[in-house]
């Protein structure tokens, strides 16, 4: 036997042994039941992606093939709350019999079964929420009267789809709440600030026209940013630019009485945080600082996986018992400022916790006569949150 032939035979033997070991490993590690569970979970996850966008025609079309595979049906349709089919998938054809059973199930809010000619069965399960509302229906078609297994599978697939739709509504509700809270913050931008800013600009028109033009641009950019129609999040760099415009207007008004120091680490400028998260904190600091030494310090620094942002003033401070009681808004009565000036603190605290978790609320350090320091931690990255 030549050396080349020996090498060839050896290679074949090694390959055969490898295949046998792989097959034996597959039999031990991945059983048919495990593969079936994995496939079902994978299919369910594919259906969840479009359903989390809500029950639209496009989402229904994308989800229908995956839901049909989960149910093991020959055909599957998804209907909206009006009983009209949004999507259909499968070898079994959609017809008026299917549409009629779907409309009946949606109207009654109960499951329905219709067996037609040739033992063609239409089984419909309503997509009902916990409050009893019907968001739509799921229809499956089989040949032959469905047994308990098929009925149970259809019910579970409908329950799964309904759960994903409820999560979609929860996401939409949270987004609406975020937008409402941003609108609330915008409404709290003090009319006195706007009035005083315009008066300050007017006072420079004759004495210093160039300064007046700069302040007009700052005021225009400040209001444009604050009332923009963008999303609920922004980057720290944009938020700080708007804070600088606000401070430029306040310093033009108060002159040397207001002194501001910024210490910003360049590497954290791209961090994403809730829109207008800093504005209420800086406004409060200016109000408090002017009642003391007039010094404001804004710091943003790297803290590993987080960014720490703080706004500190050397004003009158407040009783920390008010904070320990959990009433952020109660500082208004202690400081003598209008309550609306402090509602923004609770608003920002709630939005931080909603976005990043309870570990990321506001931290307030204060004492009577010792000024106030408000800090927040913002993660450098959080899945699903972007500006």
C-alpha positions as a Python dict, from the first residue, in 0.01 Angstrom:
ca = {
    (1, 'X'): (0, 0, 0),
    (2, 'X'): (149, 332, -102),
    (3, 'X'): (193, 621, 139),
    (4, 'X'): (-67, 831, -45),
    (5, 'X'): (-323, 551, -27),
    (6, 'X'): (-257, 508, 347),
    (7, 'X'): (-306, 880, 401),
    (8, 'X'): (-633, 874, 206),
    (9, 'X'): (-769, 576, 399),
    (10, 'X'): (-668, 738, 730),
    (11, 'X'): (-844, 1059, 638),
    (12, 'X'): (-1163, 871, 550),
    (13, 'X'): (-1153, 678, 879),
    (14, 'X'): (-1100, 997, 1081),
    (15, 'X'): (-1387, 1168, 901),
    (16, 'X'): (-1617, 870, 961),
    (17, 'X'): (-1531, 865, 1330),
    (18, 'X'): (-1596, 1239, 1349),
    (19, 'X'): (-1939, 1201, 1188),
    (20, 'X'): (-2031, 918, 1428),
    (21, 'X'): (-1923, 1122, 1731),
    (22, 'X'): (-2116, 1428, 1607),
    (23, 'X'): (-2432, 1223, 1549),
    (24, 'X'): (-2405, 1060, 1891),
    (25, 'X'): (-2350, 1402, 2051),
    (26, 'X'): (-2652, 1540, 1868),
    (27, 'X'): (-2866, 1253, 1994),
    (28, 'X'): (-2755, 1314, 2353),
    (29, 'X'): (-2752, 1694, 2362),
    (30, 'X'): (-3040, 1779, 2124),
    (31, 'X'): (-3339, 1552, 2145),
    (32, 'X'): (-3639, 1585, 1911),
    (33, 'X'): (-3838, 1735, 2197),
    (34, 'X'): (-3567, 1995, 2263),
    (35, 'X'): (-3550, 2082, 1895),
    (36, 'X'): (-3928, 2120, 1884),
    (37, 'X'): (-3926, 2352, 2186),
    (38, 'X'): (-3643, 2557, 2038),
    (39, 'X'): (-3826, 2587, 1705),
    (40, 'X'): (-4150, 2690, 1877),
    (41, 'X'): (-3974, 2957, 2085),
    (42, 'X'): (-3792, 3086, 1779),
    (43, 'X'): (-4117, 3106, 1581),
    (44, 'X'): (-4291, 3282, 1869),
    (45, 'X'): (-4012, 3540, 1888),
    (46, 'X'): (-4045, 3608, 1514),
    (47, 'X'): (-4418, 3668, 1556),
    (48, 'X'): (-4362, 3898, 1854),
    (49, 'X'): (-4156, 4153, 1659),
    (50, 'X'): (-4438, 4280, 1431),
    (51, 'X'): (-4709, 4236, 1696),
    (52, 'X'): (-4521, 4468, 1932),
    (53, 'X'): (-4586, 4744, 1679),
    (54, 'X'): (-4962, 4707, 1729),
    (55, 'X'): (-5241, 4544, 1528),
    (56, 'X'): (-5198, 4699, 1184),
    (57, 'X'): (-5236, 4537, 843),
    (58, 'X'): (-4860, 4534, 794),
    (59, 'X'): (-4793, 4381, 1136),
    (60, 'X'): (-5064, 4120, 1079),
    (61, 'X'): (-4915, 4019, 743),
    (62, 'X'): (-4571, 3974, 898),
    (63, 'X'): (-4698, 3782, 1201),
    (64, 'X'): (-4953, 3552, 1031),
    (65, 'X'): (-4707, 3293, 887),
    (66, 'X'): (-4536, 3251, 1225),
    (67, 'X'): (-4862, 3224, 1416),
    (68, 'X'): (-4989, 2966, 1164),
    (69, 'X'): (-4676, 2759, 1220),
    (70, 'X'): (-4731, 2776, 1596),
    (71, 'X'): (-5094, 2667, 1562),
    (72, 'X'): (-5018, 2393, 1309),
    (73, 'X'): (-5309, 2512, 1095),
    (74, 'X'): (-5361, 2493, 719),
    (75, 'X'): (-5469, 2854, 713),
    (76, 'X'): (-5465, 3143, 960),
    (77, 'X'): (-5618, 3488, 951),
    (78, 'X'): (-5587, 3791, 1179),
    (79, 'X'): (-5879, 4033, 1208),
    (80, 'X'): (-5902, 4381, 1356),
    (81, 'X'): (-6152, 4511, 1612),
    (82, 'X'): (-6411, 4569, 1337),
    (83, 'X'): (-6405, 4201, 1239),
    (84, 'X'): (-6237, 4266, 903),
    (85, 'X'): (-5948, 4038, 813),
    (86, 'X'): (-5616, 4221, 805),
    (87, 'X'): (-5403, 3928, 685),
    (88, 'X'): (-5433, 3567, 572),
    (89, 'X'): (-5169, 3296, 536),
    (90, 'X'): (-5176, 2930, 438),
    (91, 'X'): (-5285, 2677, 176),
    (92, 'X'): (-5648, 2684, 289),
    (93, 'X'): (-5831, 2963, 111),
    (94, 'X'): (-6005, 3252, 281),
    (95, 'X'): (-6377, 3273, 197),
    (96, 'X'): (-6701, 3428, 318),
    (97, 'X'): (-6752, 3146, 569),
    (98, 'X'): (-6428, 3247, 743),
    (99, 'X'): (-6524, 3615, 739),
    (100, 'X'): (-6868, 3541, 885),
    (101, 'X'): (-6734, 3333, 1176),
    (102, 'X'): (-6471, 3601, 1248),
    (103, 'X'): (-6730, 3879, 1259),
    (104, 'X'): (-6949, 3671, 1487),
    (105, 'X'): (-6665, 3596, 1730),
    (106, 'X'): (-6554, 3960, 1746),
    (107, 'X'): (-6907, 4080, 1808),
    (108, 'X'): (-6971, 3828, 2088),
    (109, 'X'): (-6619, 3827, 2235),
    (110, 'X'): (-6632, 3444, 2250),
    (111, 'X'): (-6465, 3168, 2053),
    (112, 'X'): (-6660, 3017, 1763),
    (113, 'X'): (-6638, 2704, 1547),
    (114, 'X'): (-6791, 2639, 1206),
    (115, 'X'): (-6760, 2309, 1019),
    (116, 'X'): (-6857, 2341, 654),
    (117, 'X'): (-6877, 2110, 353),
    (118, 'X'): (-6597, 1856, 328),
    (119, 'X'): (-6532, 1882, 701),
    (120, 'X'): (-6356, 2215, 650),
    (121, 'X'): (-6344, 2369, 997),
    (122, 'X'): (-6303, 2737, 1090),
    (123, 'X'): (-6203, 2795, 1452),
    (124, 'X'): (-6195, 3156, 1575),
    (125, 'X'): (-6052, 3288, 1902),
    (126, 'X'): (-6106, 3655, 1997),
    (127, 'X'): (-5802, 3862, 2099),
    (128, 'X'): (-5940, 3976, 2435),
    (129, 'X'): (-5758, 4194, 2686),
    (130, 'X'): (-5772, 4161, 3062),
    (131, 'X'): (-6037, 4434, 3073),
    (132, 'X'): (-6261, 4234, 2840),
    (133, 'X'): (-6203, 4456, 2537),
    (134, 'X'): (-6168, 4276, 2203),
    (135, 'X'): (-5875, 4394, 1992),
    (136, 'X'): (-5946, 4153, 1707),
    (137, 'X'): (-5957, 3781, 1637),
    (138, 'X'): (-5744, 3488, 1526),
    (139, 'X'): (-5899, 3241, 1279),
    (140, 'X'): (-5751, 2898, 1198),
    (141, 'X'): (-5870, 2662, 925),
    (142, 'X'): (-5826, 2285, 929),
    (143, 'X'): (-5963, 1995, 729),
    (144, 'X'): (-6158, 1780, 966),
    (145, 'X'): (-6324, 1871, 1293),
    (146, 'X'): (-6049, 2003, 1524),
    (147, 'X'): (-5971, 1791, 1827),
    (148, 'X'): (-5888, 1914, 2178),
    (149, 'X'): (-5521, 1956, 2084),
    (150, 'X'): (-5595, 2190, 1794),
    (151, 'X'): (-5853, 2385, 1996),
    (152, 'X'): (-5603, 2426, 2279),
    (153, 'X'): (-5324, 2527, 2039),
    (154, 'X'): (-5545, 2792, 1876),
    (155, 'X'): (-5643, 2931, 2217),
    (156, 'X'): (-5280, 2950, 2334),
    (157, 'X'): (-5163, 3117, 2011),
    (158, 'X'): (-5444, 3372, 2044),
    (159, 'X'): (-5351, 3433, 2408),
    (160, 'X'): (-4985, 3480, 2308),
    (161, 'X'): (-5076, 3724, 2029),
    (162, 'X'): (-5303, 3916, 2264),
    (163, 'X'): (-5023, 3943, 2521),
    (164, 'X'): (-4790, 4092, 2261),
    (165, 'X'): (-5057, 4341, 2153),
    (166, 'X'): (-5109, 4447, 2515),
    (167, 'X'): (-4733, 4504, 2546),
    (168, 'X'): (-4751, 4713, 2228),
    (169, 'X'): (-5028, 4922, 2382),
    (170, 'X'): (-4822, 4956, 2700),
    (171, 'X'): (-4526, 5081, 2494),
    (172, 'X'): (-4754, 5326, 2313),
    (173, 'X'): (-4905, 5445, 2644),
    (174, 'X'): (-4560, 5499, 2789),
    (175, 'X'): (-4457, 5696, 2482),
    (176, 'X'): (-4773, 5909, 2512),
    (177, 'X'): (-4697, 5967, 2879),
    (178, 'X'): (-4341, 6070, 2798),
    (179, 'X'): (-4469, 6317, 2541),
    (180, 'X'): (-4721, 6452, 2790),
    (181, 'X'): (-4448, 6499, 3052),
    (182, 'X'): (-4231, 6683, 2800),
    (183, 'X'): (-4525, 6908, 2717),
    (184, 'X'): (-4570, 6969, 3090),
    (185, 'X'): (-4206, 7074, 3120),
    (186, 'X'): (-4244, 7306, 2823),
    (187, 'X'): (-4550, 7462, 2983),
    (188, 'X'): (-4343, 7526, 3296),
    (189, 'X'): (-4079, 7732, 3116),
    (190, 'X'): (-4141, 8042, 3318),
    (191, 'X'): (-4337, 8317, 3143),
    (192, 'X'): (-4143, 8552, 3371),
    (193, 'X'): (-3819, 8426, 3215),
    (194, 'X'): (-3948, 8494, 2863),
    (195, 'X'): (-4078, 8837, 2963),
    (196, 'X'): (-3756, 8928, 3142),
    (197, 'X'): (-3539, 8795, 2858),
    (198, 'X'): (-3719, 9012, 2605),
    (199, 'X'): (-3692, 9314, 2835),
    (200, 'X'): (-3320, 9249, 2876),
    (201, 'X'): (-3272, 9229, 2501),
    (202, 'X'): (-3468, 9552, 2455),
    (203, 'X'): (-3242, 9729, 2707),
    (204, 'X'): (-2936, 9646, 2492),
    (205, 'X'): (-3088, 9757, 2161),
    (206, 'X'): (-2972, 10119, 2204),
    (207, 'X'): (-2673, 10077, 2432),
    (208, 'X'): (-2514, 9770, 2271),
    (209, 'X'): (-2681, 9664, 1943),
    (210, 'X'): (-2429, 9384, 1877),
    (211, 'X'): (-2499, 9230, 2218),
    (212, 'X'): (-2873, 9264, 2154),
    (213, 'X'): (-2839, 9071, 1826),
    (214, 'X'): (-2645, 8792, 2000),
    (215, 'X'): (-2909, 8767, 2270),
    (216, 'X'): (-3191, 8758, 2015),
    (217, 'X'): (-3020, 8463, 1845),
    (218, 'X'): (-2972, 8290, 2182),
    (219, 'X'): (-3338, 8344, 2267),
    (220, 'X'): (-3455, 8216, 1928),
    (221, 'X'): (-3235, 7905, 1951),
    (222, 'X'): (-3344, 7842, 2311),
    (223, 'X'): (-3715, 7851, 2228),
    (224, 'X'): (-3667, 7652, 1905),
    (225, 'X'): (-3492, 7372, 2094),
    (226, 'X'): (-3728, 7375, 2392),
    (227, 'X'): (-4038, 7348, 2174),
    (228, 'X'): (-3899, 7116, 1910),
    (229, 'X'): (-4116, 6830, 1781),
    (230, 'X'): (-3847, 6563, 1816),
    (231, 'X'): (-3847, 6251, 2036),
    (232, 'X'): (-3834, 6204, 2413),
    (233, 'X'): (-3453, 6176, 2428),
    (234, 'X'): (-3157, 6390, 2332),
    (235, 'X'): (-2779, 6385, 2372),
    (236, 'X'): (-2600, 6567, 2651),
    (237, 'X'): (-2415, 6795, 2408),
    (238, 'X'): (-2744, 6935, 2271),
    (239, 'X'): (-2893, 6972, 2618),
    (240, 'X'): (-2586, 7163, 2738),
    (241, 'X'): (-2591, 7393, 2436),
    (242, 'X'): (-2945, 7492, 2521),
    (243, 'X'): (-2851, 7543, 2886),
    (244, 'X'): (-2571, 7778, 2774),
    (245, 'X'): (-2824, 7985, 2577),
    (246, 'X'): (-3051, 8007, 2881),
    (247, 'X'): (-2760, 8109, 3105),
    (248, 'X'): (-2640, 8369, 2854),
    (249, 'X'): (-2981, 8538, 2874),
    (250, 'X'): (-2988, 8521, 3254),
    (251, 'X'): (-2631, 8655, 3285),
    (252, 'X'): (-2719, 8943, 3052),
    (253, 'X'): (-2998, 9028, 3293),
    (254, 'X'): (-2817, 8983, 3627),
    (255, 'X'): (-2460, 9064, 3525),
    (256, 'X'): (-2193, 8988, 3786),
    (257, 'X'): (-2454, 8868, 4035),
    (258, 'X'): (-2474, 8536, 3851),
    (259, 'X'): (-2153, 8337, 3806),
    (260, 'X'): (-2155, 8005, 3624),
    (261, 'X'): (-1888, 7739, 3598),
    (262, 'X'): (-1910, 7436, 3369),
    (263, 'X'): (-1687, 7128, 3397),
    (264, 'X'): (-1778, 6882, 3124),
    (265, 'X'): (-1579, 6570, 3033),
    (266, 'X'): (-1566, 6554, 2650),
    (267, 'X'): (-1614, 6176, 2644),
    (268, 'X'): (-1967, 6199, 2789),
    (269, 'X'): (-2111, 6454, 2544),
    (270, 'X'): (-2276, 6177, 2337),
    (271, 'X'): (-2465, 6023, 2630),
    (272, 'X'): (-2841, 5997, 2574),
    (273, 'X'): (-3076, 6138, 2839),
    (274, 'X'): (-3443, 6248, 2858),
    (275, 'X'): (-3520, 6566, 2664),
    (276, 'X'): (-3523, 6877, 2886),
    (277, 'X'): (-3385, 6678, 3180),
    (278, 'X'): (-3138, 6953, 3279),
    (279, 'X'): (-3341, 7267, 3213),
    (280, 'X'): (-3562, 7250, 3529),
    (281, 'X'): (-3259, 7172, 3746),
    (282, 'X'): (-3061, 7468, 3613),
    (283, 'X'): (-3360, 7704, 3643),
    (284, 'X'): (-3403, 7605, 4008),
    (285, 'X'): (-3031, 7648, 4070),
    (286, 'X'): (-3037, 7999, 3923),
    (287, 'X'): (-3333, 8097, 4140),
    (288, 'X'): (-3171, 7958, 4455),
    (289, 'X'): (-2822, 8081, 4370),
    (290, 'X'): (-2937, 8439, 4326),
    (291, 'X'): (-3071, 8428, 4682),
    (292, 'X'): (-2721, 8339, 4804),
    (293, 'X'): (-2380, 8398, 4653),
    (294, 'X'): (-2498, 8369, 4293),
    (295, 'X'): (-2264, 8081, 4205),
    (296, 'X'): (-2380, 7791, 3984),
    (297, 'X'): (-2165, 7491, 3892),
    (298, 'X'): (-2260, 7232, 3629),
    (299, 'X'): (-2048, 6915, 3617),
    (300, 'X'): (-2067, 6611, 3387),
    (301, 'X'): (-1809, 6339, 3446),
    (302, 'X'): (-1727, 5986, 3342),
    (303, 'X'): (-1819, 5720, 3600),
    (304, 'X'): (-1740, 5390, 3430),
    (305, 'X'): (-2059, 5257, 3271),
    (306, 'X'): (-2247, 5571, 3379),
    (307, 'X'): (-2223, 5947, 3347),
    (308, 'X'): (-2277, 6160, 3657),
    (309, 'X'): (-2428, 6506, 3603),
    (310, 'X'): (-2470, 6754, 3886),
    (311, 'X'): (-2600, 7110, 3921),
    (312, 'X'): (-2500, 7292, 4237),
    (313, 'X'): (-2584, 7636, 4375),
    (314, 'X'): (-2474, 7824, 4688),
    (315, 'X'): (-2820, 7956, 4768),
    (316, 'X'): (-3037, 7928, 5078),
    (317, 'X'): (-3074, 7550, 5067),
    (318, 'X'): (-3370, 7369, 5225),
    (319, 'X'): (-3468, 7129, 5500),
    (320, 'X'): (-3357, 6776, 5401),
    (321, 'X'): (-3657, 6634, 5591),
    (322, 'X'): (-3870, 6749, 5301),
    (323, 'X'): (-3665, 6529, 5070),
    (324, 'X'): (-3661, 6230, 5307),
    (325, 'X'): (-4040, 6239, 5304),
    (326, 'X'): (-4021, 6174, 4929),
    (327, 'X'): (-4190, 6502, 4835),
    (328, 'X'): (-3965, 6659, 4573),
    (329, 'X'): (-4228, 6919, 4493),
    (330, 'X'): (-4255, 7017, 4859),
    (331, 'X'): (-3930, 7212, 4836),
    (332, 'X'): (-4137, 7490, 4685),
    (333, 'X'): (-4295, 7589, 5014),
    (334, 'X'): (-3962, 7571, 5197),
    (335, 'X'): (-3774, 7781, 4946),
    (336, 'X'): (-4049, 8037, 4906),
    (337, 'X'): (-4062, 7981, 4529),
    (338, 'X'): (-4384, 7917, 4338),
    (339, 'X'): (-4475, 7548, 4335),
    (340, 'X'): (-4464, 7534, 3954),
    (341, 'X'): (-4096, 7615, 3970),
    (342, 'X'): (-4032, 7279, 4132),
    (343, 'X'): (-4275, 7045, 3964),
    (344, 'X'): (-4000, 6990, 3708),
    (345, 'X'): (-3788, 6808, 3968),
    (346, 'X'): (-4045, 6533, 4018),
    (347, 'X'): (-4106, 6523, 3643),
    (348, 'X'): (-3737, 6466, 3567),
    (349, 'X'): (-3704, 6211, 3849),
    (350, 'X'): (-3999, 6010, 3716),
    (351, 'X'): (-3870, 6017, 3358),
    (352, 'X'): (-3521, 5906, 3458),
    (353, 'X'): (-3659, 5611, 3656),
    (354, 'X'): (-3899, 5515, 3378),
    (355, 'X'): (-3619, 5517, 3120),
    (356, 'X'): (-3331, 5363, 3314),
    (357, 'X'): (-3473, 5203, 3631),
    (358, 'X'): (-3511, 5305, 3994),
    (359, 'X'): (-3134, 5327, 4046),
    (360, 'X'): (-3125, 5634, 3819),
    (361, 'X'): (-3347, 5890, 3993),
    (362, 'X'): (-3241, 6233, 4114),
    (363, 'X'): (-3024, 6270, 4424),
    (364, 'X'): (-3057, 6599, 4615),
    (365, 'X'): (-2802, 6712, 4873),
    (366, 'X'): (-2901, 7020, 5073),
    (367, 'X'): (-2928, 7185, 5413),
    (368, 'X'): (-3053, 7526, 5530),
    (369, 'X'): (-2791, 7786, 5440),
    (370, 'X'): (-2569, 7531, 5262),
    (371, 'X'): (-2697, 7550, 4905),
    (372, 'X'): (-2837, 7266, 4698),
    (373, 'X'): (-2676, 7003, 4476),
    (374, 'X'): (-2892, 6793, 4244),
    (375, 'X'): (-2727, 6495, 4074),
    (376, 'X'): (-2831, 6230, 3825),
    (377, 'X'): (-2666, 5917, 3691),
    (378, 'X'): (-2725, 5828, 3327),
    (379, 'X'): (-2608, 5498, 3174),
    (380, 'X'): (-2379, 5541, 2877),
    (381, 'X'): (-2582, 5278, 2691),
    (382, 'X'): (-2930, 5135, 2739),
    (383, 'X'): (-3094, 4907, 2482),
    (384, 'X'): (-3393, 5063, 2309),
    (385, 'X'): (-3308, 5420, 2411),
    (386, 'X'): (-3161, 5653, 2153),
    (387, 'X'): (-3181, 6020, 2064),
}
